[in-house]
Amino acid sequence: MTKRLSGVRLDTNTLQPGLTNGAFDVLNATIPDVSYLDLSGSWQFDQHLEIRAGIDNVFDTDPKIISNLITGSGTPNVFNTYDVLGRNVFIAGTVKF
């Protein structure tokens, strides 16, 4: 499955002093779009055993780093919408008696 997050722009990034402090932030003006590829599968061996496995963020796409002036202090310097963990491999099983 592919997840795509569209790009965004900073709404308060304007030179109009009535809307903000009048400062224009070139570095944080936009966040580009990003796509993640996730793969997973499930295998039913018999009525008692099922195995699930997968990889999230196959290409290990990094989120754009954002200033803490926007995200706030004490938070990661990315928005939580983006994948901050990177590539994640998982495997799980279910056994029924």
Secondary structure, DSSP 4 states (H G I P E B T S, - for coil): -EEEE--EE-TT--S-TTTSSS---STTSEE--EEEE-EEEEEE-SSSEEEEEEEESTT-PPPPP--HHHH-TTS-SS-TTS--S--EEEEEEEE--
